[in-house]
């Protein structure tokens, strides 16, 4: 494949995958029957959809051609694919049919009960009219999947795409993707059955082979595509029908790539060795494998390289629970190939997990300007024990949301810190805006750190929206007594581990000035100690520093210890505007500071006056908006000056 030709350089896509698009619901209780699963993790699914995600994560320009329902699950698939960088213009929204579902349990390392909910589903209605010629011609390759040859309309759609692709000089990839019960050969409860011989299916699939440039399948899939019962005979039959490169997937044994004639020696091909890992869930491993192989094949890498990448990607998927979410990114794959892993269960490798987490975040946040209204004790102090004033605190927080919205005006890069003690209504109000949301978990003023409400974070965080960031404040000083530091670090570690377990960002706020004297090295030393303990938060929230030297030290620590950190936001501590102006100017010299999350400087005066009844709602909103807007203008203006 000539990657450097003028024609190919003008193509906007590397690969279009065609076929199934579902929502996967995988049981979170491991080692139990599907009948007994109590909760599920949700992700996008379906072989072509997974491959679209996987290839995008590995740096290819991918797109999906399918149908989804005009409902919440269909929108979830489109939105998630967009987050992954997959082109979605080939996805047709079907107003008459529901998006498909796949439900799975991990019963043990050999049994994975699987139910497909695909009766009259949206992707099964894909037809020729959905195949736009210009769209197909925009790609270097199309991938067709075996399951979508099982119905006349989807068969016709895929063959139309093949015809257009071949006429345009594009490559055709065939993922055999054999599911017997989706061909009507087994019952609903046999979704995990991977092979039932069928002369009808084999005869049909053989008609696809001649048009293909790459054919990929497991041993069972190679048998069904050929109609043979012997593996070597199956490979020879496929070769008799097609000159395509054939890739035989062999699970933990890796794969074999065949170009040219098939000899009598099954091993007489390019053997890609597998990686020794613990099997957790085999579903989706083939899609990860295909993603890795395509990353090499479409970039004209040697087959041995493509096979290595494919086997490594498959190892990641089989060692984790879900399908598409578990496929590695290009950065993660390179990290694994360079460093390996001491763990047979890759999901237990902390270093790899961090790279995976950091390179698959739901959205990039290059800058952040947040109004912090997560204060509890400070507003309680303003109420001074007055029950009526205490009861009004939730309403005041809603006003703060309105103030932030007036300044944000729908622009990206704005956020709020809101608690769930007094901020329930404010959180609902903020959810109507595209705000970054952080929520505190610390008991206000606690030193050593304690969590608010309960020390059991898992039960508290599980019902948080997936985009909400955990915020935890610690009055931590590197010169604290050893016992104090150990207690604080244990709590911070508990919060960090909980964040990773439930899939939420975490912001760690460090205030050292209230626990001892500070100099240009204090915060850098504190961060170093926390990194030494394995803590790698998504965000740090820090006090403004007195000098550029202090920020240089902080930058050096963060960049060395966690180059994937989102960055630092500044806190305010009710400092007056002029003091913050000076602190902002110094912080603008930092390479890691991304913005600010300031509270009392913005809301304190309005809060006192509003709780006392001296001003009304509009006056309170206007006052907070003016103060927040002034800080936004200050921070943005400093950025403009720095750029100039």
SULBEL-V985893 format. One record per backbone hydrogen bond with DSSP energy under -1.0 kcal/mol. NH is the residue of the N-H (numbers start at 1). CO is the residue of the C=O. If there is no record, write none. Layout:
nh->{NH NH}
co->{CO CO}
This chain:
nh->{3 5 9 11 13 14 15 16 17 18 19 22 23 24 25 26 27 28 31 32 36 37 41 43 45 50 51 52 53 54 55 56 57 58 59 60 63 64 65 66 68 70 71 75 76 77 78 79 80 81 82 83 84 85 86 87 91 92 94 101 102 103 104 105 107 108 115 117 121 122 125 126 130 131 136 137 139 140 142 143 144 146 149 150 155 156 157 158 159 160 161 162 163 164 165 166 167 168 169 170 171 173 174 175 176 182 183 185 190 193 202 203 204 205 206 208 211 212 213 214 215 216 217 222 223 224 225 226 227 234 235 236 237 238 239 240 241 242 245 246 247 248 249 250 253 254 255 256 257 258 268 269 270 272 278 280 281 285 288 289 290 291 292 293 294 295 296 297 298 300 301 306 307 308 309 310 311 312 313 314 315 316 317 318 319 320 326 327 330 333 334 335 336 337 338 339 340 348 349 353 354 355 356 357 358 359 360 368 369 370 371 372 373 380 381 382 383 384 386 390 391 393 396 397 398 399 400 401 402 403 404 405 406 407 408 409 411 415 416 417 418 427 428 429 430 431 432 433 435 436 438 439 441 443 446 452 454 457 461 462 464 468 469 470 471 472 474 476 480 485 486 487 488 489 490 491 492 493 494 495 496 497 498 499 500 501 502 504 507 508 509 510 511 515 525 526 527 528 529 530 531 532 534 535 538 539 540 541 542 551 552 553 554 555 556 557 558 559 560 561 562 565 566 568 569 570 571 575 580 581 582 583 584 585 586 587 588 589 590 594 596 597 598 602 603 604 607 608 609 610 611 612 614 620 621 622 623 624 625 626 627 628 629 630 631 632 633 634 635 636 637 638 639 640 641 642 643 644}
co->{1 2 5 8 138 61 61 141 63 143 65 45 100 43 102 41 104 39 106 106 33 34 26 24 22 46 47 48 49 50 51 52 53 54 56 55 15 87 17 90 92 94 69 71 72 73 74 75 76 77 78 79 80 82 81 62 88 66 68 117 23 115 25 113 111 111 103 101 118 98 122 123 127 128 132 133 136 13 171 16 173 175 146 147 151 152 153 154 155 156 157 158 159 160 161 162 163 164 166 165 140 142 214 144 216 179 180 180 187 190 198 199 200 201 202 205 208 209 172 172 245 174 247 218 219 220 221 222 223 230 231 232 233 234 235 236 237 238 213 258 215 256 217 254 250 251 272 248 270 246 265 267 257 255 344 318 318 282 284 285 286 287 288 289 290 291 292 293 294 297 296 302 303 304 305 306 307 308 309 310 311 312 313 314 315 317 323 324 57 329 330 331 332 333 334 335 336 345 346 349 350 351 352 353 354 355 357 594 413 596 415 598 417 376 377 378 379 380 383 386 387 390 392 393 394 395 396 397 398 399 400 401 402 403 404 405 408 369 436 371 438 423 424 425 426 427 429 430 433 414 416 469 471 450 443 441 452 455 457 458 461 465 437 505 439 507 509 474 477 481 482 483 484 485 486 487 488 489 490 491 492 493 494 495 496 497 498 499 470 539 472 541 474 512 521 522 523 524 525 526 527 528 531 530 506 506 567 508 569 547 548 549 550 551 552 553 554 555 556 557 558 562 538 592 540 595 542 572 576 577 578 579 580 581 582 583 584 586 587 568 368 570 370 599 599 600 603 604 605 606 607 608 609 616 617 618 619 620 621 622 623 624 625 626 627 628 629 630 631 632 633 634 635 636 637 638 639 640}
